[in-house]
Amino acid sequence: MSAETHYLAVFTSDKTGPRWRAWRAMSEAQQAETARLGVAAVAAWEEAHRDSIVYQGGPLGPTKRIGDDGAVTDMVNLLTVFMVVRADSHETAVRLFENHPHMSIFVCDGVEVMPVLGSA
């Protein structure tokens, strides 16, 4: 895509994986200090990329799913945080998230980036 496009970025995290186990093993004071550092680092990342951010998004809460039979169930997935960015290519959009604090300080293990079709 050559024109600037919007991209949905979804941070992922295995809530049963090693990063979460390590987080839960920290003391409350360690978690608070890590969170303090992480929030400051995320704010700095957002400031550095403010021209690319379309919608800041935020953390995602508990998930419910409705099936085609109408049944509603509680579920756990990898989706953790989301935001919308603009970039002139898919590669450029995904590279915005290299070394993002959610992966280097917090417990996310990746960011899935996809074009929002029909946006400009």
Backbone hydrogen bonds in HBPLUS format (Angstrom, degrees):
<---DONOR---> <-ACCEPTOR-->    atom                        ^
c    i                          cat <-CA-CA->   ^        H-A-AA   ^      H-
h    n   atom  resd res      DA  || num        DHA   H-A  angle D-A-AA Bond
n    s   type  num  typ     dist DA aas  dist angle  dist       angle   num
A0005-THR N   A0087-ALA O   2.83 MM  82  5.67 164.0  1.85 162.4 159.3     1
A0087-ALA N   A0005-THR O   3.01 MM  82  5.67 153.3  2.09 154.6 162.3     2
A0116-VAL N   A0006-HIS O   2.91 MM 110  5.58 168.4  1.92 143.2 141.4     3
A0007-TYR N   A0085-VAL O   2.72 MM  78  5.28 154.4  1.78 156.2 161.0     4
A0085-VAL N   A0007-TYR O   2.91 MM  78  5.28 158.4  1.96 151.2 155.9     5
A0008-LEU N   A0114-MET O   2.79 MM 106  5.37 151.5  1.87 170.6 164.5     6
A0114-MET N   A0008-LEU O   2.94 MM 106  5.37 158.3  1.99 148.0 154.8     7
A0009-ALA N   A0083-MET O   2.84 MM  74  5.36 176.6  1.84 168.2 167.5     8
A0083-MET N   A0009-ALA O   2.99 MM  74  5.36 141.9  2.14 147.6 156.6     9
A0010-VAL N   A0112-GLU O   2.78 MM 102  5.13 163.5  1.81 150.1 155.5    10
A0112-GLU N   A0010-VAL O   2.80 MM 102  5.13 166.3  1.82 148.2 145.5    11
A0011-PHE N   A0081-VAL O   2.76 MM  70  5.04 155.0  1.82 147.5 154.9    12
A0080-THR N   A0011-PHE O   2.91 MM  69  5.51 155.3  1.97 166.3 160.2    13
A0012-THR N   A0110-GLY O   2.85 MM  98  5.31 165.9  1.87 141.6 143.5    14
A0109-ASP N   A0012-THR O   2.79 MM  97  5.91 155.9  1.85 147.7 156.0    15
A0013-SER N   A0078-LEU O   2.82 MM  65  4.99 142.7  1.96 129.7 142.0    16
A0017-GLY N   A0014-ASP O   2.87 MM   3  5.04 165.6  1.89 115.8 120.2    17
A0021-ARG N   A0017-GLY O   3.06 MM   4  6.33 156.2  2.12 149.7 157.3    18
A0022-ALA N   A0018-PRO O   2.91 MM   4  6.05 158.3  1.96 146.3 151.5    19
A0023-TRP N   A0019-ARG O   2.96 MM   4  6.21 151.3  2.04 140.5 148.9    20
A0024-ARG N   A0020-TRP O   2.86 MM   4  6.08 166.9  1.87 154.7 157.4    21
A0025-ALA N   A0021-ARG O   2.99 MM   4  6.14 132.2  2.23 137.8 150.7    22
A0026-MET N   A0023-TRP O   3.08 MM   3  5.42 152.7  2.16 107.2 115.4    23
A0031-GLN N   A0027-SER O   2.89 MM   4  6.20 162.2  1.92 156.1 161.0    24
A0032-ALA N   A0028-GLU O   2.88 MM   4  6.07 159.7  1.92 148.6 154.3    25
A0033-GLU N   A0029-ALA O   2.97 MM   4  6.16 159.1  2.02 147.7 153.0    26
A0034-THR N   A0030-GLN O   2.90 MM   4  6.04 163.0  1.93 150.8 155.8    27
A0035-ALA N   A0031-GLN O   2.82 MM   4  5.96 159.4  1.86 149.5 155.9    28
A0036-ARG N   A0032-ALA O   2.89 MM   4  6.07 152.7  1.97 143.0 150.7    29
A0037-LEU N   A0033-GLU O   3.00 MM   4  6.26 164.5  2.03 150.7 153.8    30
A0038-GLY N   A0034-THR O   2.80 MM   4  5.97 156.6  1.86 148.2 156.0    31
A0039-VAL N   A0035-ALA O   2.82 MM   4  5.92 164.7  1.84 154.4 157.2    32
A0040-ALA N   A0036-ARG O   3.19 MM   4  6.35 162.9  2.22 145.9 150.3    33
A0041-ALA N   A0037-LEU O   2.95 MM   4  6.16 153.9  2.02 144.7 152.5    34
A0042-VAL N   A0038-GLY O   2.81 MM   4  6.04 156.6  1.86 153.2 159.6    35
A0043-ALA N   A0039-VAL O   2.96 MM   4  6.15 160.7  2.00 147.2 152.6    36
A0044-ALA N   A0040-ALA O   3.00 MM   4  6.25 152.5  2.08 143.7 151.1    37
A0045-TRP N   A0041-ALA O   2.89 MM   4  6.14 155.2  1.95 146.5 153.5    38
A0046-GLU N   A0042-VAL O   2.83 MM   4  6.07 164.6  1.85 156.6 160.3    39
A0047-GLU N   A0043-ALA O   2.97 MM   4  6.16 153.1  2.04 143.6 150.9    40
A0048-ALA N   A0044-ALA O   2.95 MM   4  6.16 158.4  2.00 147.3 153.1    41
A0049-HIS N   A0045-TRP O   2.98 MM   4  6.18 134.6  2.19 144.3 156.9    42
A0050-ARG N   A0047-GLU O   3.43 MM   3  5.05 172.1  2.44 101.8 102.3    43
A0052-SER N   A0049-HIS O   2.83 MM   3  5.45 152.3  1.91 121.0 129.9    44
A0086-ARG N   A0052-SER O   2.65 MM  34  5.06 145.5  1.76 143.6 155.2    45
A0054-VAL N   A0084-VAL O   2.82 MM  30  5.36 154.1  1.88 136.4 143.3    46
A0055-TYR N   A0084-VAL O   3.09 MM  29  4.93 166.0  2.11 133.0 134.4    47
A0084-VAL N   A0055-TYR O   2.90 MM  29  4.93 170.8  1.91 148.4 150.8    48
A0058-GLY N   A0082-PHE O   2.98 MM  24  5.59 135.2  2.19 140.9 154.3    49
A0082-PHE N   A0058-GLY O   3.03 MM  24  5.59 153.7  2.10 139.0 145.0    50
A0060-LEU N   A0080-THR O   2.71 MM  20  5.22 160.0  1.75 148.2 143.7    51
A0075-MET N   A0063-THR O   3.06 MM  12  5.59 160.0  2.10 148.8 147.1    52
A0065-ARG N   A0073-THR O   2.81 MM   8  5.33 157.1  1.87 154.4 162.4    53
A0073-THR N   A0065-ARG O   2.86 MM   8  5.33 155.8  1.92 149.4 157.3    54
A0067-GLY N   A0071-ALA O   2.97 MM   4  5.47 158.2  2.02 150.1 155.8    55
A0070-GLY N   A0067-GLY O   2.89 MM   3  5.27 164.0  1.91 116.7 120.3    56
A0093-ALA N   A0089-SER O   2.97 MM   4  6.24 157.6  2.02 147.5 153.9    57
A0094-VAL N   A0090-HIS O   2.95 MM   4  6.25 164.2  1.97 156.6 159.9    58
A0095-ARG N   A0091-GLU O   2.96 MM   4  6.10 155.3  2.02 147.9 155.1    59
A0096-LEU N   A0093-ALA O   3.22 MM   3  5.43 145.1  2.34 100.8 110.6    60
A0097-PHE N   A0094-VAL O   3.18 MM   3  5.88 157.7  2.23 116.1 121.5    61
A0098-GLU N   A0095-ARG O   3.21 MM   3  5.38 173.2  2.21 111.7 113.3    62
A0100-HIS N   A0097-PHE O   3.13 MM   3  5.14 146.3  2.25 133.3 124.8    63
A0103-MET N   A0100-HIS O   2.89 MM   3  5.64 152.3  1.97 122.2 130.1    64
A0104-SER N   A0100-HIS O   3.04 MM   4  6.27 149.6  2.13 143.2 152.1    65
A0105-ILE N   A0101-PRO O   2.79 MM   4  5.10 156.0  1.85 134.3 138.6    66
A0106-PHE N   A0101-PRO O   3.00 MM   5  6.42 163.8  2.02 156.4 161.6    67
A0108-CYS N   A0102-HIS O   2.96 MM   6  5.47 139.4  2.13 161.9 156.7    68
A0119-SER N   A0116-VAL O   3.21 MM   3  5.90 151.7  2.30 141.6 140.9    69
